[in-house]
């Protein structure tokens, strides 16, 4: 038994990643990728930050739920559709069974009792801050999953978050209303009476909740992370997350209907415990979908294990020279400047790695960034004065707080002598070659510096 467990563990940790997907047929390659997705995401759920972020978002949601619904209620009231909040909330809490309807009515009563107009200026600001803090916490979680270090600027946070708070509820209610209207029209009712069209429409109607949830998840995955997310990647994550959410919701409702022990154990607190559990499961599913979107957009990282993600000196040197070359080439040839996302996509490495190297290059005054959002990068001075030795020294001589986290090693005279000989050999080899030299040497091969996004 122990031998079999070791064999299975060895397959998932090593053998699974040694298979070349390009050598397999289309169907086998697809299932291989799916299996890698499952292994990586399961590892992130068990050992990664997903569960911690899900629990953190549950706490923030409990604090922000009533203020969020109060703001949404005020917006929807302006359009005369504020009575749609309770059905929407009931649909979200449907997995809680009959108690979900009671809880949704209780929450709506809290919202009705909260009169936004009498809060005053300070109270209104605190209300908006509570709502914005929830969206900011969600963005922070998504940025960590996408290996993005920088949050949106304060101005972008205000504009983007406000647009979600004000426009989001209207779009959700409009989508639900449009769907209900289509299903209740006389033409639809006549078609339902005709077989087999009627049976097909009934089954199609059961898919509508899945479609709406998948569309909502896709919007979240494309909008929330502070990086460029391809629509196809957001859609893949949205479909996976939406289908899991709807399916788990059905299973959760079945569990509550068939189980009566929770009421005997928790008594009146049972619905609160179940509500918090459902919130946790919902956030965890949303984060899993975000992971799927990330790995779909960065499939190369599926084959990179944790030991390979730690940048060594050679990797840092190559990354720094590559970034300087791309930035210098586009600057010299009047092409669109690079940003972190486009550089990461071109080099095929995570945004976080590019940001770490760029941070060092900025500190060494080798590149500068604009005030645009996201920032664009240019050489800090004439590329004819930027030597390759400077670029190498920038990353190899960086301190632990420069982003690479390397500890200092105690000095040993014999080792220091050897390292000095190696450094001197590298300096002699590089000579006085500048960034402009390698940019010129690739003048006839400009495609090597083009964007690949």
TIMI-884814 format. One record per residue (C-alpha): residue in one letter; x negated, y negated, z negated. Coordinates in Angstrom, 2 decimals. Each point is the difference from the previous one (the first is absolute). Last residue first. Layout:
node resn: A, x: X, y: Y, z: Z;
...
***
This chain:
node resn: X, x: -0.59, y: -39.67, z: 26.38;
node resn: X, x: -3.14, y: 0.56, z: 1.97;
node resn: X, x: -1.62, y: -3.37, z: 0.45;
node resn: X, x: -2.84, y: -0.39, z: 2.47;
node resn: X, x: -3.63, y: 0.14, z: -1.10;
node resn: X, x: -1.01, y: 3.09, z: 1.92;
node resn: X, x: 1.88, y: -1.27, z: 3.02;
node resn: X, x: -2.68, y: -2.64, z: 0.41;
node resn: X, x: -2.49, y: 2.42, z: 1.48;
node resn: X, x: -1.98, y: -2.30, z: 2.27;
node resn: X, x: -0.62, y: -2.47, z: -2.78;
node resn: X, x: -1.01, y: 2.80, z: -2.38;
node resn: X, x: -3.69, y: -0.99, z: -0.17;
node resn: X, x: 1.08, y: -3.63, z: -0.40;
node resn: X, x: 1.98, y: 0.78, z: -3.17;
node resn: X, x: -2.90, y: 2.11, z: -1.25;
node resn: X, x: -2.46, y: -2.88, z: 0.44;
node resn: X, x: 2.44, y: -2.62, z: -1.31;
node resn: X, x: 0.12, y: 1.75, z: -3.34;
node resn: X, x: -3.70, y: -0.60, z: -0.35;
node resn: X, x: -3.13, y: 2.09, z: 0.42;
node resn: X, x: -2.91, y: -1.47, z: -1.92;
node resn: X, x: -1.65, y: 3.33, z: -0.78;
node resn: X, x: 2.54, y: 2.76, z: -0.39;
node resn: X, x: -2.63, y: 2.72, z: 0.06;
node resn: X, x: -2.45, y: -1.88, z: -2.22;
node resn: X, x: 2.76, y: -0.73, z: -2.54;
node resn: X, x: 1.04, y: 3.67, z: 0.00;
node resn: X, x: -3.58, y: 1.13, z: -0.57;
node resn: X, x: -0.40, y: -2.53, z: -2.84;
node resn: X, x: 3.16, y: 1.29, z: -1.66;
node resn: X, x: -1.27, y: 3.58, z: 0.19;
node resn: X, x: -3.40, y: -0.99, z: -1.44;
node resn: X, x: 1.75, y: -1.94, z: -2.78;
node resn: X, x: 2.13, y: 3.06, z: -0.80;
node resn: X, x: -3.14, y: 2.14, z: -0.28;
node resn: X, x: -1.69, y: -2.46, z: -2.38;
node resn: X, x: 3.15, y: -0.37, z: -2.11;
node resn: X, x: 0.15, y: 3.79, z: -0.39;
node resn: X, x: -3.58, y: 0.11, z: -1.33;
node resn: X, x: 0.59, y: -2.89, z: -2.41;
node resn: X, x: 3.35, y: 1.16, z: -1.36;
node resn: X, x: 2.56, y: -2.80, z: -0.57;
node resn: X, x: 3.32, y: 0.88, z: -1.65;
node resn: X, x: 2.91, y: 0.22, z: 2.42;
node resn: X, x: 2.67, y: -2.70, z: 0.18;
node resn: X, x: 3.53, y: 1.27, z: 0.46;
node resn: X, x: 1.72, y: -0.22, z: 3.39;
node resn: X, x: 3.52, y: -1.46, z: -0.09;
node resn: X, x: 0.35, y: -0.72, z: 3.72;
node resn: X, x: 2.04, y: -3.18, z: -0.33;
node resn: X, x: -2.61, y: -2.67, z: -0.64;
node resn: X, x: 0.18, y: 0.60, z: -3.74;
node resn: X, x: -2.63, y: 2.76, z: 0.16;
node resn: X, x: -2.49, y: -2.38, z: 1.66;
node resn: X, x: -0.67, y: 0.00, z: 3.70;
node resn: X, x: -3.51, y: 0.70, z: 1.30;
node resn: X, x: 1.02, y: 2.66, z: 2.49;
node resn: X, x: 3.08, y: -1.92, z: 1.13;
node resn: X, x: -1.52, y: -3.44, z: 0.62;
node resn: X, x: -3.46, y: 1.43, z: 0.72;
node resn: X, x: 1.34, y: 1.71, z: 3.10;
node resn: X, x: 1.63, y: -3.15, z: 1.32;
node resn: X, x: -3.05, y: -2.10, z: -0.79;
node resn: X, x: -2.26, y: 2.50, z: 1.79;
node resn: X, x: 2.25, y: -0.23, z: 3.02;
node resn: X, x: -0.91, y: -3.65, z: 0.21;
node resn: X, x: 2.56, y: -2.81, z: 0.16;
node resn: X, x: -1.66, y: -3.02, z: 1.66;
node resn: X, x: 1.06, y: 0.87, z: 3.57;
node resn: X, x: 3.50, y: 0.64, z: -1.39;
node resn: X, x: 0.33, y: -3.75, z: -0.62;
node resn: X, x: 1.54, y: -0.41, z: -3.43;
node resn: X, x: 2.70, y: 1.46, z: -2.27;
node resn: X, x: 1.11, y: 2.37, z: 2.75;
node resn: X, x: 3.80, y: -0.02, z: 0.32;
node resn: X, x: 2.81, y: 1.84, z: -1.77;
node resn: X, x: 3.78, y: -0.45, z: 0.02;
node resn: X, x: 2.01, y: -0.08, z: -3.22;
node resn: X, x: 3.49, y: 1.61, z: -0.03;
node resn: X, x: 1.48, y: -2.55, z: -0.36;
node resn: X, x: -2.18, y: -2.83, z: 1.27;
node resn: X, x: -2.36, y: -1.88, z: -2.32;
node resn: X, x: -2.98, y: 1.09, z: 2.06;
node resn: X, x: -2.73, y: 2.42, z: -1.05;
node resn: X, x: -3.76, y: -0.36, z: 0.06;
node resn: X, x: -2.72, y: 2.49, z: 0.91;
node resn: X, x: -3.66, y: 0.42, z: -0.91;
node resn: X, x: -0.01, y: -2.22, z: -3.07;
node resn: X, x: -1.29, y: 2.78, z: -2.30;
node resn: X, x: 3.17, y: -0.21, z: -2.08;
node resn: X, x: 2.06, y: 0.25, z: 3.20;
node resn: X, x: -1.88, y: 3.11, z: 1.11;
node resn: X, x: 0.58, y: 1.61, z: -3.41;
node resn: X, x: 3.75, y: -0.68, z: 0.07;
node resn: X, x: 0.13, y: 1.21, z: 3.61;
node resn: X, x: -1.51, y: 3.34, z: -1.09;
node resn: X, x: 2.62, y: 0.50, z: -2.72;
node resn: X, x: 2.82, y: -1.19, z: 2.26;
node resn: X, x: -0.96, y: 2.51, z: 2.70;
node resn: X, x: 0.07, y: 2.84, z: -2.52;
node resn: X, x: 3.40, y: -1.09, z: -1.34;
node resn: X, x: 1.44, y: -0.22, z: 3.52;
node resn: X, x: -0.68, y: 3.72, z: 0.44;
node resn: X, x: -2.27, y: 1.22, z: 2.82;
node resn: X, x: 0.59, y: 0.59, z: 3.73;
node resn: X, x: -2.45, y: -2.68, z: 1.14;
node resn: X, x: 2.49, y: -1.74, z: 2.32;
node resn: X, x: 2.94, y: 0.43, z: -2.41;
node resn: X, x: -2.04, y: -1.29, z: -2.95;
node resn: X, x: -1.20, y: -2.98, z: 2.05;
node resn: X, x: 3.56, y: -0.74, z: 1.15;
node resn: X, x: 1.33, y: 0.10, z: -3.56;
node resn: X, x: -2.79, y: -2.11, z: -1.49;
node resn: X, x: 0.29, y: -2.75, z: 2.61;
node resn: X, x: -1.87, y: -0.42, z: 3.26;
node resn: X, x: -0.26, y: -3.03, z: 2.23;
node resn: X, x: 1.66, y: -0.08, z: 3.42;
node resn: X, x: -2.64, y: -0.18, z: 2.70;
node resn: X, x: -2.20, y: -2.97, z: 0.83;
node resn: X, x: -2.90, y: 2.19, z: 1.18;
node resn: X, x: -2.51, y: -1.04, z: -2.66;
node resn: X, x: 2.55, y: 0.10, z: -2.83;
node resn: X, x: 1.35, y: 3.36, z: 1.13;
node resn: X, x: -3.49, y: 1.50, z: 0.06;
node resn: X, x: -1.01, y: -1.53, z: -3.35;
node resn: X, x: 3.04, y: 1.37, z: -1.84;
node resn: X, x: -0.40, y: 3.43, z: 1.58;
node resn: X, x: -3.77, y: 0.10, z: -0.64;
node resn: X, x: 0.31, y: -1.26, z: -3.58;
node resn: X, x: 2.68, y: 2.60, z: -0.75;
node resn: X, x: -2.03, y: 2.81, z: 1.56;
node resn: X, x: -3.19, y: -1.07, z: -1.82;
node resn: X, x: 1.84, y: 0.01, z: -3.34;
node resn: X, x: 1.72, y: 3.33, z: 0.65;
node resn: X, x: -3.23, y: 1.68, z: 1.10;
node resn: X, x: -1.89, y: -1.25, z: -3.04;
node resn: X, x: 2.77, y: 1.00, z: -2.39;
node resn: X, x: 0.25, y: 3.48, z: 1.48;
node resn: X, x: -3.74, y: 0.51, z: -0.24;
node resn: X, x: -0.03, y: -1.16, z: -3.63;
node resn: X, x: 2.79, y: 2.38, z: -1.03;
node resn: X, x: 3.68, y: -0.88, z: -0.13;
node resn: X, x: 2.09, y: 2.24, z: -2.27;
node resn: X, x: 2.82, y: 1.28, z: 2.21;
node resn: X, x: -1.78, y: 3.27, z: 0.76;
node resn: X, x: 0.28, y: 1.26, z: -3.57;
node resn: X, x: 3.72, y: -0.80, z: -0.03;
node resn: X, x: 0.79, y: 2.13, z: 3.03;
node resn: X, x: 0.25, y: -1.42, z: 3.48;
node resn: X, x: 2.03, y: 2.12, z: 2.40;
node resn: X, x: 3.25, y: -1.91, z: -0.55;
node resn: X, x: -1.98, y: -3.23, z: 0.31;
node resn: X, x: -0.24, y: 0.48, z: 3.75;
node resn: X, x: 3.81, y: -0.18, z: 0.22;
node resn: X, x: 0.03, y: -3.71, z: -0.92;
node resn: X, x: 3.39, y: -1.22, z: 1.28;
node resn: X, x: 1.65, y: 3.30, z: -0.89;
node resn: X, x: -1.96, y: 0.07, z: -3.26;
node resn: X, x: 1.36, y: -3.39, z: -1.03;
node resn: X, x: 3.58, y: 0.70, z: 1.07;
node resn: X, x: 0.01, y: 3.31, z: -1.91;
node resn: X, x: -1.34, y: -1.77, z: -3.09;
node resn: X, x: 2.81, y: -2.57, z: 0.29;
node resn: X, x: 2.51, y: 2.86, z: 0.17;
node resn: X, x: -1.49, y: 1.39, z: -3.22;
node resn: X, x: 0.40, y: -3.44, z: -1.59;
node resn: X, x: 3.71, y: -0.12, z: 0.86;
node resn: X, x: 0.45, y: 3.55, z: -1.31;
node resn: X, x: -1.67, y: -0.94, z: -3.29;
node resn: X, x: 2.17, y: -3.11, z: -0.26;
node resn: X, x: 3.18, y: 2.05, z: 0.45;
node resn: X, x: -1.12, y: 2.72, z: -2.44;
node resn: X, x: -0.76, y: -2.61, z: -2.66;
node resn: X, x: 3.32, y: -1.78, z: 0.54;
node resn: X, x: 1.82, y: 3.34, z: -0.23;
node resn: X, x: -1.75, y: 0.78, z: -3.28;
node resn: X, x: 0.86, y: -3.46, z: -1.37;
node resn: X, x: 3.66, y: 0.53, z: 0.89;
node resn: X, x: -0.01, y: 3.50, z: -1.46;
node resn: X, x: -1.40, y: -1.28, z: -3.30;
node resn: X, x: 2.54, y: -2.85, z: -0.08;
node resn: X, x: 2.86, y: 2.40, z: 0.85;
node resn: X, x: -1.02, y: 2.32, z: -2.84;
node resn: X, x: -0.25, y: -2.76, z: -2.60;
node resn: X, x: 3.56, y: 0.62, z: -1.20;
node resn: X, x: -0.78, y: 3.62, z: -0.94;
node resn: X, x: -3.68, y: 0.74, z: 0.68;
node resn: X, x: -0.06, y: 3.75, z: -0.71;
node resn: X, x: 3.64, y: 0.97, z: 0.60;
node resn: X, x: 0.23, y: -2.25, z: 3.06;
node resn: X, x: -3.21, y: 1.47, z: 1.45;
node resn: X, x: 1.29, y: 3.53, z: -0.57;
node resn: X, x: 2.94, y: -0.36, z: 2.41;
node resn: X, x: -1.71, y: 1.06, z: 3.21;
node resn: X, x: 1.87, y: 1.00, z: 3.16;
node resn: X, x: 1.18, y: -3.49, z: 0.99;
node resn: X, x: -3.29, y: -1.62, z: -0.97;
node resn: X, x: -2.06, y: 2.48, z: 2.03;
node resn: X, x: 2.23, y: -0.41, z: 3.05;
node resn: X, x: -0.43, y: -3.78, z: -0.17;
node resn: X, x: -3.78, y: 0.36, z: -0.17;
node resn: X, x: 0.04, y: 2.39, z: 2.99;
node resn: X, x: 2.00, y: -2.47, z: 2.09;
node resn: X, x: -2.31, y: -2.82, z: -1.05;
node resn: X, x: -3.04, y: 2.17, z: 0.78;
node resn: X, x: 1.33, y: 0.42, z: 3.55;
node resn: X, x: 0.75, y: -3.70, z: 0.47;
node resn: X, x: -3.38, y: -1.03, z: -1.38;
node resn: X, x: -1.95, y: 2.67, z: 1.91;
node resn: X, x: 1.69, y: -1.01, z: 3.28;
node resn: X, x: -0.69, y: -3.68, z: -0.64;
node resn: X, x: -3.65, y: 0.52, z: -1.00;
node resn: X, x: -0.82, y: 2.17, z: 3.02;
node resn: X, x: 1.93, y: -2.22, z: 2.42;
node resn: X, x: -1.45, y: -3.19, z: -1.47;
node resn: X, x: -3.55, y: 1.38, z: -0.02;
node resn: X, x: 0.29, y: 0.91, z: 3.68;
node resn: X, x: 1.65, y: -3.36, z: 0.76;
node resn: X, x: -2.71, y: -1.97, z: -1.82;
node resn: X, x: -2.64, y: 1.89, z: 2.00;
node resn: X, x: 1.85, y: -0.63, z: 3.27;
node resn: X, x: 0.46, y: -3.68, z: -0.84;
node resn: X, x: -3.71, y: -0.46, z: -0.61;
node resn: X, x: -0.84, y: -1.49, z: -3.38;
node resn: X, x: -2.11, y: -3.16, z: 0.00;
node resn: X, x: -1.08, y: -0.78, z: -3.54;
node resn: X, x: 1.43, y: -1.55, z: -3.14;
node resn: X, x: 2.27, y: 2.98, z: -0.57;
node resn: X, x: 3.71, y: -0.98, z: -0.41;
node resn: X, x: 1.28, y: -0.50, z: 3.55;
node resn: X, x: -0.63, y: 3.17, z: 2.02;
node resn: X, x: 0.56, y: 2.47, z: -2.84;
node resn: X, x: 3.06, y: -1.86, z: -1.32;
node resn: X, x: 1.59, y: -0.23, z: 3.46;
node resn: X, x: -0.54, y: 3.72, z: 0.60;
node resn: X, x: 1.55, y: 0.82, z: -3.39;
node resn: X, x: 3.12, y: -2.01, z: 0.91;
node resn: X, x: 0.25, y: 1.69, z: 3.41;
node resn: X, x: -0.41, y: 3.44, z: -1.59;
node resn: X, x: 2.75, y: -0.86, z: -2.53;
node resn: X, x: 2.36, y: -1.15, z: 2.76;
node resn: X, x: -0.69, y: 3.05, z: 2.18;
node resn: X, x: 0.43, y: 2.46, z: -2.87;
node resn: X, x: 3.27, y: -1.64, z: -1.05;
node resn: X, x: 1.22, y: 0.20, z: 3.65;
node resn: X, x: -0.79, y: 3.72, z: 0.36;
node resn: X, x: 3.30, y: 1.07, z: -1.53;
node resn: X, x: 1.76, y: -2.14, z: 2.60;
node resn: X, x: -1.76, y: 1.98, z: 2.74;
node resn: X, x: 1.48, y: 3.20, z: -1.45;
node resn: X, x: 3.46, y: -1.54, z: 0.13;
node resn: X, x: -0.65, y: -1.37, z: 3.48;
node resn: X, x: -1.03, y: 3.46, z: 1.28;
node resn: X, x: 3.10, y: 1.58, z: -1.50;
node resn: X, x: 2.21, y: -2.60, z: 1.66;
node resn: X, x: -1.73, y: 0.35, z: 3.37;
node resn: X, x: 0.73, y: 3.76, z: 0.03;
node resn: X, x: 2.90, y: -0.68, z: -0.09;
node resn: X, x: 2.02, y: -3.21, z: 0.38;
node resn: X, x: 1.57, y: -1.41, z: -3.18;
node resn: X, x: -3.34, y: -1.57, z: -0.98;
node resn: X, x: 0.02, y: -1.89, z: 3.30;
node resn: X, x: 3.32, y: -1.57, z: -0.88;
node resn: X, x: -1.31, y: -1.08, z: -3.40;
node resn: X, x: -3.09, y: -1.51, z: 1.61;
node resn: X, x: 2.13, y: -1.99, z: 2.44;
node resn: X, x: 2.25, y: -1.18, z: -2.83;
node resn: X, x: -2.97, y: -1.43, z: -1.86;
node resn: X, x: -0.84, y: 1.39, z: -3.46;
node resn: X, x: -3.43, y: 1.48, z: 0.71;
node resn: X, x: -1.22, y: -3.12, z: 1.80;
node resn: X, x: 1.23, y: -2.25, z: -2.78;
node resn: X, x: -1.68, y: 2.08, z: -2.72;
node resn: X, x: -3.30, y: -0.11, z: 1.87;
node resn: X, x: 0.23, y: -3.75, z: 0.55;
node resn: X, x: 0.84, y: -0.58, z: -3.64;
node resn: X, x: -2.96, y: 2.07, z: -1.21;
node resn: X, x: -2.36, y: -1.79, z: 2.38;
node resn: X, x: 1.40, y: -3.43, z: -0.93;
node resn: X, x: -0.28, y: 0.82, z: -3.71;
node resn: X, x: -3.66, y: 0.94, z: 0.41;
node resn: X, x: -0.75, y: -3.01, z: 2.21;
node resn: X, x: 1.63, y: -2.43, z: -2.46;
node resn: X, x: -1.85, y: 1.55, z: -2.95;
node resn: X, x: -3.37, y: -0.36, z: 1.79;
node resn: X, x: 0.41, y: -3.61, z: 1.18;
node resn: X, x: -0.30, y: -1.85, z: -3.30;
node resn: X, x: -2.29, y: 2.24, z: -2.07;
node resn: X, x: -2.02, y: 1.16, z: 3.01;
node resn: X, x: -0.43, y: -3.56, z: 1.31;
node resn: X, x: -1.00, y: -1.18, z: -3.46;
node resn: X, x: -2.65, y: 2.70, z: -0.24;
node resn: X, x: -1.51, y: -0.95, z: 3.34;
node resn: X, x: 0.00, y: -3.79, z: -0.57;
node resn: X, x: -1.19, y: 0.02, z: -3.62;
node resn: X, x: -2.50, y: 2.78, z: 0.51;
node resn: X, x: -1.32, y: -1.70, z: 3.11;
node resn: X, x: -0.63, y: -3.23, z: -1.92;
node resn: X, x: -1.66, y: 1.81, z: -2.91;
node resn: X, x: -2.27, y: 1.94, z: 2.35;
node resn: X, x: 0.87, y: 3.63, z: 0.60;
node resn: X, x: -1.94, y: 2.49, z: -2.10;
node resn: X, x: -3.56, y: 0.94, z: 0.83;
node resn: X, x: -1.51, y: 3.43, z: -0.69;
node resn: X, x: 1.63, y: 2.14, z: 2.68;
node resn: X, x: -0.68, y: 3.74, z: -0.32;
node resn: X, x: 3.46, y: 0.76, z: 1.48;
node resn: X, x: 1.14, y: 1.79, z: -3.18;
node resn: X, x: -1.39, y: -2.86, z: -2.07;
node resn: X, x: 1.79, y: -2.53, z: 2.21;
node resn: X, x: 3.26, y: 1.91, z: -0.42;
node resn: X, x: -0.21, y: -0.16, z: -3.80;
node resn: X, x: -0.82, y: -3.73, z: 0.06;
node resn: X, x: 2.84, y: -0.65, z: 2.44;
node resn: X, x: 2.47, y: 1.77, z: -2.31;
node resn: X, x: -1.25, y: -2.02, z: -2.99;
node resn: X, x: 0.42, y: -3.20, z: 2.01;
node resn: X, x: 3.56, y: 0.99, z: 0.91;
node resn: X, x: 0.82, y: 0.56, z: -3.67;
node resn: X, x: -1.75, y: -3.20, z: -1.07;
node resn: X, x: 2.10, y: -1.92, z: 2.53;
node resn: X, x: 3.23, y: 1.03, z: -1.77;
node resn: X, x: -1.27, y: -0.96, z: -3.45;
node resn: X, x: -1.41, y: -3.27, z: 1.38;
node resn: X, x: 3.34, y: -0.82, z: 1.64;
node resn: X, x: 1.81, y: 0.38, z: -3.34;
node resn: X, x: -2.69, y: -1.95, z: -1.84;
node resn: X, x: 0.35, y: -2.81, z: 2.53;
node resn: X, x: 3.78, y: 0.03, z: -0.36;
node resn: X, x: -0.31, y: -0.19, z: -3.77;
node resn: X, x: -2.36, y: -2.96, z: 0.26;
node resn: X, x: 2.36, y: -1.86, z: 2.36;
node resn: X, x: 3.16, y: 0.75, z: -1.93;
node resn: X, x: 1.61, y: 3.35, z: -0.56;
node resn: X, x: 3.53, y: -1.29, z: 0.54;
node resn: X, x: 0.17, y: 0.60, z: 3.77;
node resn: X, x: -1.49, y: 3.49, z: -0.21;
node resn: X, x: 2.88, y: 1.20, z: -2.13;
node resn: X, x: -1.04, y: 3.39, z: -1.36;
node resn: X, x: 3.25, y: 1.55, z: -1.17;
node resn: X, x: 0.78, y: 1.25, z: 3.49;
node resn: X, x: -3.45, y: 1.64, z: 0.21;
node resn: X, x: 0.48, y: 1.75, z: -3.33;
node resn: X, x: 3.43, y: 1.18, z: 1.19;
node resn: X, x: -1.63, y: 1.28, z: 3.19;
node resn: X, x: -2.42, y: 2.03, z: -2.14;
node resn: X, x: 2.90, y: 1.52, z: -1.96;
node resn: X, x: 1.89, y: 0.84, z: 3.19;
node resn: X, x: -3.10, y: 1.72, z: 1.43;
node resn: X, x: -0.45, y: 1.95, z: -3.25;
node resn: X, x: 3.58, y: 1.24, z: 0.04;
node resn: X, x: -0.30, y: 1.08, z: 3.64;
node resn: X, x: -3.28, y: 1.78, z: -0.76;
node resn: X, x: 1.66, y: 1.85, z: -2.88;
node resn: X, x: 2.16, y: 1.82, z: 2.54;
node resn: X, x: -3.12, y: 1.48, z: 1.69;
node resn: X, x: -3.49, y: -1.37, z: -0.57;
node resn: X, x: -0.90, y: 0.70, z: 3.64;
node resn: X, x: 2.52, y: -2.74, z: 0.98;
node resn: X, x: -2.12, y: -2.71, z: -1.66;
node resn: X, x: -1.16, y: -1.53, z: 3.29;
node resn: X, x: 3.46, y: 0.38, z: 1.54;
node resn: X, x: 1.57, y: -1.59, z: -3.09;
node resn: X, x: -2.38, y: -2.96, z: 0.27;
node resn: X, x: 1.08, y: -0.58, z: 3.61;
node resn: X, x: 3.68, y: 0.40, z: -0.93;
node resn: X, x: -0.50, y: -2.48, z: -2.91;
node resn: X, x: -1.86, y: -2.60, z: 2.04;
node resn: X, x: 2.56, y: -0.17, z: 2.82;
node resn: X, x: 2.30, y: -2.37, z: -1.94;
node resn: X, x: -2.53, y: -2.77, z: 0.70;
node resn: X, x: 1.12, y: -0.13, z: 3.64;
node resn: X, x: 1.20, y: -3.61, z: 0.22;
node resn: X, x: -3.13, y: -1.23, z: 1.77;
node resn: X, x: -0.97, y: -2.36, z: -2.86;
node resn: X, x: 0.95, y: 2.77, z: -2.40;
node resn: X, x: -2.62, y: 2.21, z: 1.66;
node resn: X, x: -2.76, y: -2.40, z: -1.02;
node resn: X, x: 1.27, y: -0.34, z: -3.58;
node resn: X, x: 0.42, y: 3.78, z: -0.34;
node resn: X, x: -3.52, y: 0.56, z: 1.34;
node resn: X, x: -1.35, y: -2.37, z: -2.66;
node resn: X, x: 2.03, y: 1.77, z: -2.71;
node resn: X, x: -0.99, y: 3.41, z: 1.37;
node resn: X, x: -3.67, y: -0.91, z: -0.34;
node resn: X, x: 0.55, y: -1.48, z: -3.48;
node resn: X, x: 1.80, y: 3.23, z: -1.07;
node resn: X, x: -2.66, y: 2.32, z: 1.41;
node resn: X, x: -3.10, y: -1.93, z: -1.07;
node resn: X, x: -0.80, y: 1.39, z: -3.45;
node resn: X, x: 1.06, y: 3.55, z: 0.81;
node resn: X, x: -1.78, y: -0.28, z: 3.35;
node resn: X, x: -3.26, y: -1.02, z: -1.66;
node resn: X, x: 0.10, y: 3.06, z: -2.26;
node resn: X, x: 0.82, y: 2.32, z: 2.90;
node resn: X, x: -2.75, y: -1.64, z: 2.07;
node resn: X, x: -2.58, y: 0.89, z: -2.65;
node resn: X, x: 1.19, y: 3.62, z: -0.05;
node resn: X, x: -0.31, y: 0.22, z: 3.79;
node resn: X, x: -3.43, y: -1.64, z: -0.14;
node resn: X, x: -1.21, y: 2.58, z: -2.50;
node resn: X, x: 1.42, y: 2.88, z: 2.05;
node resn: X, x: -1.63, y: -1.22, z: 3.19;
node resn: X, x: -3.41, y: -0.76, z: -1.57;
node resn: X, x: -1.70, y: 3.23, z: 1.04;
node resn: X, x: -0.51, y: 3.46, z: -1.51;
node resn: X, x: 3.34, y: 1.78, z: 0.45;
node resn: X, x: 1.66, y: -2.36, z: 2.48;
node resn: X, x: -3.22, y: -0.70, z: 1.89;
node resn: X, x: -0.76, y: 3.73, z: 0.19;
node resn: X, x: 3.49, y: 0.68, z: 1.32;
node resn: X, x: -0.57, y: -2.76, z: 2.56;
node resn: X, x: -3.27, y: 1.56, z: 1.18;
node resn: X, x: 1.32, y: 3.56, z: 0.13;
node resn: X, x: 3.30, y: -0.91, z: 1.69;
node resn: X, x: -1.65, y: -2.20, z: 2.62;
node resn: X, x: -2.57, y: 2.72, z: 0.71;
node resn: X, x: 2.82, y: 2.52, z: 0.49;
node resn: X, x: 1.76, y: -2.39, z: 2.40;
node resn: X, x: -3.24, y: -0.47, z: 1.95;
node resn: X, x: -0.47, y: 3.77, z: 0.31;
node resn: X, x: 3.64, y: 0.41, z: 1.02;
node resn: X, x: -0.51, y: -2.49, z: 2.84;
node resn: X, x: -3.28, y: 1.58, z: 1.08;
node resn: X, x: 1.71, y: 3.41, z: 0.17;
node resn: X, x: 2.77, y: -1.40, z: 2.21;
node resn: X, x: -2.35, y: -1.86, z: 2.35;
node resn: X, x: -2.44, y: 2.86, z: 0.37;
node resn: X, x: -3.19, y: 0.00, z: -2.00;
node resn: X, x: -3.49, y: -1.18, z: 0.89;
node resn: X, x: 0.88, y: -3.65, z: -0.63;
node resn: X, x: 1.03, y: 0.87, z: -3.57;
node resn: X, x: -3.56, y: 1.00, z: -0.90;
node resn: X, x: 0.32, y: 2.14, z: -3.14;
node resn: X, x: -2.47, y: -0.85, z: -2.78;
node resn: X, x: 2.57, y: -1.99, z: -1.99;
node resn: X, x: 2.22, y: 2.99, z: -0.80;
node resn: X, x: -3.05, y: 2.11, z: -0.86;
node resn: X, x: -1.19, y: -2.31, z: -2.79;
node resn: X, x: 2.41, y: -1.03, z: -2.77;
node resn: X, x: 3.15, y: 1.73, z: 1.23;
node resn: X, x: -1.80, y: 3.19, z: 1.00;
node resn: X, x: -2.16, y: 0.09, z: -3.12;
node resn: X, x: 3.07, y: -0.28, z: -2.23;
node resn: X, x: 1.68, y: 2.86, z: 1.84;
node resn: X, x: -3.12, y: 2.18, z: -0.28;
node resn: X, x: -0.44, y: -0.92, z: -3.67;
node resn: X, x: 3.63, y: 0.94, z: -0.70;
node resn: X, x: -0.47, y: 3.31, z: 1.81;
node resn: X, x: -3.11, y: 0.83, z: -2.05;
node resn: X, x: 1.82, y: -0.86, z: -3.23;
node resn: X, x: 2.78, y: 2.40, z: 0.94;
***
